[in-house]
Amino acid sequence: MNEHVTLLHPDARDPTARGVSSGFPVDLLSQSAGRLRVLALLYAFVFFMAGIVPALLLPGERARFLGSFLQWGPGVIGIVVALLVAAVIRSASLPLPTAMNIGLAFEVASSYAIAAAEFADPMGLEMHGGMIGLSWVAVWIVLFTVVVPTPPRRAVLAALASVSSVPVTIVLIIASRATSFRIDPAQFFFGLVFPYLLVVGMAYVGARVVYQLGTEVKRARELGSYRLEQKLGEGGMGEVWRAQHRMLARPAAIKLIRPSFAGDGPAGVSEEAVRRFEREAQVIARLRSPHTVELFDFGIAADGAFYYVMELLDGLDADSLLQRFGPTPPERAIYLLRQVCHSLSEAQSCGLVHRDIKPANIFLCRYGEEYDFVKVLDFGIVRAVRDSADTSPVHTRENAVQGTPAFIAPEQAMGTDLDGRADIYATGCVAYWLLTGQFVFTAETPMGLLLQHAQTAPTPPSARTDLPIPAALDELVLSCLAKDPANRPQSARELSLRLAEVDGASAWTQERAREWWTTHQLALP
């Protein structure tokens, strides 16, 4: 999956999820809400198949079943409530605390429906005689507690309210004098109270075990001052999580880089990898361009995974922009590319090469009161980790060139030394993509793409789109795609200045950007 898209889009339920329980990670609670919905649907299905279908299919039972509300009422009400709960829980906008409270209320209501279906019919109650036995309510309570994790105290309260359904139902039937069934106090306690207190104890033990597992997972997800809350994405090199600073209550995005990606197994990480990672992270943390994603923190987890903490943004990447809305007008492409150049220019002055400039690493967001604000992602850290694991020219253990084949410079494809002009080439590929919605080259295999980048002259972008592209912009993109780095713009600053000289470069304004975002806000993630 595209980890950069999900990197910056938390679940709609997430902002209110922290108040549910301090013992469960948010993603586990989200899964609990999903399991609650499945359990409600299962409840409705089983109630219908076991309690209603047989009565309707058996001729001798049909008249009696339909003739009394006490026969069909509890089952129908229970099924309707279960279906309503399943429908409400499905809403993505429903806060997790509300969803879990609805779940506990459903546990109690459904228990009363089961008890009513079993015992509300006076004739059925008399058939039990003095030995009523354990109700299906007991099975339901234990199942609910295990399937839908709940803090132990709340689980006990809900279980107590649920088990009360059996004695309350029977007492009401006896009090109504609708049956000749009678039970003495000792039988009442040991038959209708004591067994269900044991069920409550079992429910508490189950809730406690699940709760402890949740807290252990939560503790395992703590990295330095940050607590991992929700997995947002997963890619070839690791995972991306939404996280929260434990003291500042500041949301952030944390990227975990697997130890195997750095050339080491889970048993340990080489000292050289650690030094390289720390050195590169320190340099990147000093970058101050507003168009470079801000690095808050970095470190190494207990399992050897490298991690770094970034600002959490709201928007979409350039890849998603094109996939969903088509090619961008030239003036907007220039507006976005100049912001990319701002980020790359500072990095180049520090001797850094990004080496993976691509649409997925160019993020568009609303930043304060600015729209179409660009942030360049994944700056340098991945290169630092990988380079320390493999010092060969191609920088991989599997002889695959590091980078994205559709946006890779010829010298990078050939495994030769790189400088900032490799990022200029990649920026030209991104410009091509923004203007045409197509890659510079296509091939059936990554190796075929690398060969074309190294050997084939690109077709002008104006020849591959019906949208008008200024001749100066057409030529500038082709100059960025020159095979020889000496024939490209020599710096990101130079590229930015040349973009500004294109006719109509200033036509995309903040007002137009605001209008676009306002128009399409419902279509954004």
C-alpha positions in Angstrom: 0.0 0.0 0.0 1.0 3.6 -0.4 2.3 4.4 3.1 2.5 8.1 2.4 -1.1 8.5 1.8 -2.2 6.8 4.9 0.7 8.3 6.8 -1.1 11.5 7.3 -4.8 10.5 7.6 -6.0 9.3 10.9 -9.2 7.3 11.3 -12.2 9.5 11.5 -12.9 8.1 15.0 -9.4 8.7 16.3 -9.6 12.3 17.8 -12.0 11.1 20.4 -10.7 7.6 20.9 -8.2 8.4 23.6 -11.0 8.8 26.2 -12.2 5.2 25.8 -9.7 3.5 27.9 -6.1 4.2 28.9 -5.5 0.5 28.6 -6.1 -0.2 25.0 -4.4 1.1 21.9 -6.7 3.0 19.5 -6.4 0.5 16.7 -7.4 -2.4 19.0 -10.4 -0.4 20.1 -11.3 0.3 16.4 -11.1 -3.5 15.8 -13.3 -4.0 18.9 -16.0 -1.8 17.3 -15.8 -3.9 14.2 -16.1 -7.1 16.2 -19.1 -5.6 18.1 -20.9 -5.1 14.8 -20.2 -8.7 13.7 -21.4 -10.0 17.1 -24.6 -8.0 16.8 -25.3 -9.5 13.3 -24.4 -13.0 14.6 -26.8 -12.5 17.5 -29.6 -11.5 15.1 -28.9 -14.4 12.8 -28.8 -17.0 15.6 -31.9 -15.7 17.3 -33.8 -15.8 14.0 -32.7 -19.3 13.0 -33.1 -20.9 16.5 -36.0 -19.0 17.9 -38.3 -18.0 15.0 -37.7 -20.2 12.0 -38.5 -23.6 13.8 -41.7 -22.1 15.2 -42.8 -20.9 11.8 -42.0 -24.1 10.0 -43.6 -26.5 12.4 -47.4 -26.5 11.8 -48.2 -27.4 15.4 -46.1 -24.6 16.8 -47.0 -21.8 14.4 -50.4 -20.9 15.8 -49.2 -20.9 19.4 -46.2 -18.9 18.4 -48.1 -16.2 16.5 -50.9 -16.1 19.0 -49.0 -14.7 21.9 -46.7 -11.6 22.0 -44.7 -13.3 24.7 -43.9 -16.0 22.2 -42.7 -13.9 19.3 -42.2 -10.4 20.9 -38.8 -10.9 22.7 -37.2 -12.5 19.6 -38.4 -9.9 17.2 -37.3 -7.0 19.5 -33.9 -8.6 20.1 -33.3 -9.0 16.4 -34.4 -5.5 15.6 -32.1 -4.0 18.4 -29.2 -6.1 17.1 -29.6 -4.9 13.5 -29.9 -1.3 14.7 -26.7 -1.6 16.7 -24.9 -3.1 13.7 -26.1 -0.3 11.5 -25.1 2.5 14.0 -21.6 0.9 14.7 -20.9 0.9 11.0 -20.9 4.7 10.9 -17.2 5.9 10.5 -18.1 9.2 12.2 -19.2 7.5 15.5 -16.7 8.3 18.2 -15.2 5.2 19.8 -16.4 6.0 23.3 -20.0 6.2 22.1 -19.6 2.9 20.1 -18.3 1.0 23.1 -21.1 2.4 25.4 -23.6 1.3 22.8 -22.0 -2.1 22.9 -22.4 -2.4 26.7 -26.0 -1.3 26.5 -26.6 -3.8 23.8 -25.1 -6.6 26.0 -27.7 -5.8 28.7 -30.6 -5.4 26.3 -29.9 -8.5 24.4 -29.6 -10.5 27.7 -33.1 -9.4 28.6 -34.3 -10.4 25.2 -32.8 -13.9 25.6 -34.2 -14.3 29.1 -37.7 -13.1 28.0 -37.6 -15.5 25.1 -36.8 -18.4 27.4 -38.9 -17.7 30.4 -41.6 -15.0 29.7 -44.1 -17.6 28.4 -45.8 -19.0 31.5 -46.3 -22.4 30.0 -42.6 -22.6 29.1 -41.7 -21.6 32.7 -43.9 -24.3 34.2 -42.3 -26.9 32.0 -39.0 -26.3 33.7 -40.4 -27.3 37.1 -38.1 -26.7 40.0 -34.9 -27.1 37.9 -34.6 -24.1 35.6 -30.9 -24.6 34.8 -28.5 -22.1 33.4 -29.8 -19.8 30.7 -28.3 -19.0 27.4 -27.7 -15.5 28.9 -24.6 -17.0 30.6 -23.1 -18.1 27.3 -23.9 -14.7 25.8 -22.2 -12.7 28.6 -19.0 -14.7 28.5 -18.8 -14.6 24.7 -19.4 -10.8 24.6 -16.7 -10.1 27.2 -14.1 -12.0 25.3 -15.0 -10.8 21.8 -15.5 -7.1 22.7 -12.6 -6.0 25.1 -13.8 -3.7 27.9 -12.1 -2.4 31.0 -12.7 -4.9 33.8 -14.8 -2.7 36.1 -17.2 -1.7 33.3 -17.3 -5.3 32.1 -18.4 -6.4 35.6 -21.1 -3.7 35.8 -22.5 -4.7 32.4 -22.3 -8.4 33.3 -24.2 -7.8 36.6 -26.9 -5.9 34.7 -27.1 -8.6 32.1 -27.4 -11.6 34.5 -30.1 -9.8 36.4 -32.3 -10.5 33.3 -33.0 -14.1 34.4 -34.2 -13.6 38.0 -36.0 -10.3 37.1 -37.9 -11.9 34.3 -38.9 -14.9 36.4 -39.9 -12.7 39.4 -42.1 -10.5 37.1 -43.8 -13.6 35.6 -44.5 -15.0 39.1 -45.7 -11.6 40.3 -48.1 -11.3 37.4 -49.9 -14.5 38.6 -49.8 -15.7 35.0 -48.3 -19.0 36.1 -48.7 -21.5 38.9 -44.9 -21.8 39.0 -43.5 -21.1 42.5 -39.9 -21.3 43.9 -38.7 -21.0 47.5 -36.0 -18.5 48.5 -33.2 -21.1 48.7 -34.0 -22.5 45.3 -34.2 -18.9 43.9 -30.8 -18.1 45.3 -29.0 -21.3 44.3 -30.8 -21.7 41.0 -31.2 -18.1 39.8 -28.6 -15.9 41.6 -25.5 -17.9 42.7 -24.8 -19.5 39.2 -25.0 -16.1 37.5 -22.7 -14.6 40.1 -20.2 -17.2 39.0 -20.8 -16.2 35.4 -20.0 -12.6 36.4 -16.7 -13.8 38.0 -15.9 -15.6 34.7 -16.6 -12.5 32.7 -14.4 -10.5 35.0 -11.5 -12.9 34.6 -11.9 -12.9 30.8 -12.1 -9.1 30.7 -9.1 -8.8 32.9 -7.0 -11.1 30.7 -8.0 -9.2 27.5 -7.3 -5.9 29.3 -3.9 -6.9 30.4 -3.0 -8.1 26.9 -4.1 -4.7 25.6 -2.0 -2.8 28.1 1.0 -5.0 27.3 0.6 -4.2 23.6 0.3 -0.5 24.5 3.5 -0.6 26.6 5.3 -2.4 23.8 4.3 0.4 21.4 5.9 3.2 23.5 9.0 4.7 21.8 10.9 7.2 23.9 8.4 9.9 24.8 5.9 8.8 22.2 3.1 6.3 22.5 2.0 4.5 19.3 -1.8 4.7 18.9 -2.8 3.5 15.5 -1.1 1.9 12.5 -1.7 4.2 9.5 0.2 2.4 6.8 2.7 -0.4 5.9 5.3 -0.6 3.2 8.3 -2.6 2.1 10.6 -1.0 4.6 8.4 -0.8 7.7 5.3 0.7 9.2 3.8 4.2 9.9 2.0 4.9 13.1 0.0 7.8 14.5 1.6 8.6 17.8 1.1 10.9 20.8 3.7 12.6 22.9 3.1 11.5 26.5 3.7 14.9 28.1 2.9 17.4 25.4 -0.2 15.7 24.0 1.1 16.5 20.5 0.1 14.2 17.7 2.9 12.9 15.4 3.6 10.3 12.7 6.3 7.7 13.5 8.0 5.7 10.8 9.5 2.4 11.9 12.2 1.0 9.7 12.6 -2.7 10.1 16.0 -4.1 11.2 16.1 -6.4 8.2 15.8 -3.3 5.9 19.0 -1.9 7.6 20.9 -5.1 6.9 20.5 -6.7 10.3 18.2 -9.3 11.8 16.0 -8.8 14.8 18.9 -9.9 17.0 20.8 -6.6 16.6 21.8 -3.6 14.6 25.4 -2.9 13.6 27.1 0.0 15.3 27.9 1.5 11.9 24.2 1.5 11.1 23.4 3.2 14.4 26.1 5.9 13.9 25.1 6.5 10.3 21.4 6.8 11.2 22.1 9.2 14.1 24.4 11.4 12.0 22.0 11.7 9.1 19.0 12.3 11.4 20.8 15.1 13.2 21.6 16.8 9.9 18.0 16.5 8.7 16.6 17.7 12.0 18.5 21.0 11.4 16.7 21.6 8.1 14.5 24.6 8.4 12.7 24.8 5.1 9.0 25.0 5.8 8.6 22.7 2.8 10.6 19.8 4.4 8.6 17.6 6.8 9.7 18.5 10.3 11.6 15.8 12.2 10.8 15.9 15.9 12.8 12.9 17.2 14.5 9.7 16.3 15.9 6.6 17.9 16.1 2.8 18.0 13.4 0.6 19.4 14.0 -2.4 21.6 13.6 -4.8 18.7 16.3 -2.9 16.7 13.9 -1.0 14.5 15.0 2.5 13.6 12.3 5.0 14.0 11.8 8.7 13.5 9.0 11.1 14.5 7.6 13.6 12.1 4.8 16.2 12.1 1.4 14.9 11.3 -0.2 16.6 8.3 -3.6 16.6 6.7 -4.0 16.4 2.9 -2.9 14.2 0.1 0.2 13.3 -1.9 0.8 14.3 -5.5 0.3 10.7 -6.6 -3.2 10.6 -5.1 -3.9 14.1 -6.6 -3.2 12.9 -10.1 -5.0 9.6 -9.7 -8.2 11.3 -8.4 -8.3 14.6 -10.2 -6.2 14.2 -13.3 -3.2 16.3 -14.7 -2.7 19.7 -13.1 -2.7 23.0 -15.0 0.8 24.2 -15.8 0.5 27.2 -13.4 -0.4 24.9 -10.5 2.4 22.4 -11.3 4.9 25.3 -11.3 3.5 26.5 -7.9 4.0 23.0 -6.4 7.4 22.4 -8.0 8.8 25.6 -6.7 8.0 24.6 -3.2 9.7 21.2 -3.8 12.8 23.2 -5.0 12.7 25.3 -1.8 13.1 22.1 0.2 15.7 20.6 -2.1 17.8 23.8 -2.2 18.4 23.8 1.5 19.2 20.1 1.5 21.7 20.5 -1.3 23.4 23.3 0.6 23.9 20.8 3.4 25.2 18.2 1.0 22.1 16.0 1.2 20.6 14.1 -1.7 17.0 12.9 -1.3 17.3 10.1 -3.9 13.6 9.2 -3.8 11.8 12.3 -5.1 8.4 11.0 -6.4 4.8 12.0 -6.2 4.1 9.9 -3.2 6.8 11.8 -1.3 5.4 15.2 -2.2 2.5 16.0 0.1 0.0 18.8 -0.4 -1.8 20.1 2.6 -3.6 22.9 4.2 -0.9 24.4 6.5 -2.3 27.1 8.8 -4.1 29.5 6.4 -2.1 28.4 3.3 -3.5 26.0 0.8 -1.5 23.8 -1.7 1.3 23.9 0.8 4.0 21.3 -0.1 5.9 19.1 2.3 8.7 16.9 1.0 8.7 13.6 2.9 11.2 10.8 3.6 14.3 13.0 3.5 17.5 11.2 3.8 16.9 8.9 6.8 16.2 5.8 4.6 19.3 6.4 2.7 21.3 6.7 5.9 20.0 3.4 7.2 20.5 1.5 4.0 23.9 2.8 3.1 25.2 1.7 6.4 24.0 -1.8 5.7 25.5 -2.1 2.2 28.4 0.0 0.9 28.2 -1.4 -2.6 27.5 1.1 -5.4 23.9 0.0 -5.8 23.2 0.1 -2.1 21.1 -3.0 -1.8 21.6 -6.6 -0.9 19.5 -7.9 -3.8 21.2 -5.9 -6.6 18.2 -3.6 -6.9 19.0 0.0 -7.3 17.6 2.1 -4.4 14.9 4.5 -5.5 11.7 4.3 -7.5 12.4 3.2 -11.1 9.9 5.6 -12.7 11.6 8.6 -11.1 15.3 7.6 -11.0 18.2 9.5 -12.6 20.4 7.7 -15.1 23.5 8.0 -12.9 21.5 6.5 -10.0 20.3 3.7 -12.3 24.0 3.0 -13.2 25.0 3.0 -9.6 27.5 5.8 -9.9 28.2 8.7 -7.5 25.3 11.1 -7.0 24.8 14.7 -6.1 21.9 17.1 -6.0 21.4 16.9 -9.7 19.9 13.4 -9.4 17.1 15.0 -7.4 16.7 17.6 -10.2 16.1 14.7 -12.7 13.6 13.1 -10.3 11.9 16.5 -10.0 11.7 16.7 -13.8 10.0 13.2 -13.7 7.5 14.5 -11.2 6.8 17.6 -13.3 6.2 15.3 -16.3 3.7 13.3 -14.2 1.9 16.4 -12.9 1.5 17.9 -16.4 0.6 14.8 -18.3 -0.6 12.2 -15.8 1.9 9.8 -17.4 5.4 8.5 -16.5 8.3 9.6 -18.6 9.0 6.0 -19.5 7.0 2.8 -19.2 8.3 -0.8 -19.3 7.2 -4.2 -18.2 10.0 -4.6 -15.7 11.9 -2.3 -13.4 15.1 -3.1 -15.2 13.5 -2.0 -18.4 12.6 1.3 -16.9 16.2 1.8 -15.6 17.6 1.1 -19.1 15.2 3.7 -20.7 16.2 6.3 -18.1 19.8 5.6 -19.0 19.5 5.4 -22.8 16.2 6.7 -24.2 15.4 10.3 -25.0 12.1 11.4 -23.5 9.1 12.5 -25.5 8.2 16.2 -24.7 5.4 16.4 -22.2 3.4 18.7 -24.6 3.2 15.7 -27.1 1.5 13.5 -24.5 -1.3 15.6 -23.3 -4.1 17.7 -24.8 -3.6 20.4 -22.2 -1.6 23.4 -23.3 1.9 23.5 -21.9 4.0 26.7 -22.4 7.0 26.0 -24.6 9.4 27.3 -22.0 8.0 24.9 -19.4 8.2 22.1 -22.0 11.9 22.8 -22.6 12.7 23.2 -18.9 11.2 19.8 -18.1 13.3 18.2 -20.9 16.4 19.9 -19.6 15.8 18.4 -16.1 15.6 15.0 -17.9 19.0 15.3 -19.6 21.1 12.2 -19.4 24.2 14.2 -18.5 23.9 15.9 -15.2 25.9 18.8 -16.6 23.1 19.6 -19.0 20.5 19.9 -16.3 19.7 22.9 -14.0 22.7 22.7 -11.6 20.7 23.3 -8.5 17.2 23.4 -7.1 17.5 27.2 -6.7 18.3 27.6 -10.4 15.4 25.3 -11.3 13.0 27.4 -9.1 14.2 30.7 -10.8 13.7 29.2 -14.2 10.2 28.0 -13.3 9.3 31.5 -12.1 10.3 32.9 -15.5 7.7 30.7 -17.4 4.8 32.7 -18.8 1.8 32.4 -16.5 3.9 31.1 -13.6 2.2 33.4 -11.1 -1.3 32.6 -12.3 -1.9 30.1 -9.5 -2.6 32.1 -6.4 -3.6 31.3 -2.9 -7.1 32.4 -3.7 -7.3 29.8 -6.5 -5.8 27.2 -4.2 -8.3 28.0 -1.5 -11.2 27.7 -4.0 -9.9 24.4 -5.3 -9.6 22.9 -1.7 -13.0 24.3 -0.7 -14.6 22.8 -3.8 -13.0 19.4 -3.4 -12.9 19.1 0.4 -15.6 16.4 0.4 -13.5 14.3 -2.0 -10.4 14.4 0.1 -9.5 11.5 2.4 
